[in-house]
Amino acid sequence: QVLLVESGGGWVQPGGSLRLSCVVSGTIFRFISMDWYRQAPGKRREWVARITTGGDTNYVDSVKGRFTISRDNAKNTVSLQMNSLKPEDTAVYYCNKAPPSGSWGQGTQVTVSS
């Protein structure tokens, strides 16, 4: 089954940057599109970004121009570069294939505050 391991989260002040990584196993990585999601306390899980097998990308409006999704097929890894972070970006961030499997990883906590 697909295994997803997120890392790279932490605390940062508004305007700062973080880079998240997700290592994927249990599937042929280069043949699947990948998504990033996030979930803030008391809210439903929200889709954030997608990268296709061909490298096309798409983002939720609230992060356009600030976040960049990328992939490294040799390392079975999808990344999310997060710049100009805002307090409303605070959430647990998850990766998954597109469409998502029923199994999610532990996620990685991102906290943006002064």
Secondary structure, 3 states (H helix, E strand, C coil): CCEEEEECCEEECCCCCEEEEEEEECCCHHHCEEEEEEECCCCCCEEEEEECCCCCEEECHHHCCCEEEEEEHHHCEEEEEECCCCHHHCEEEEEEEECCCCCCCCCEEEEECC
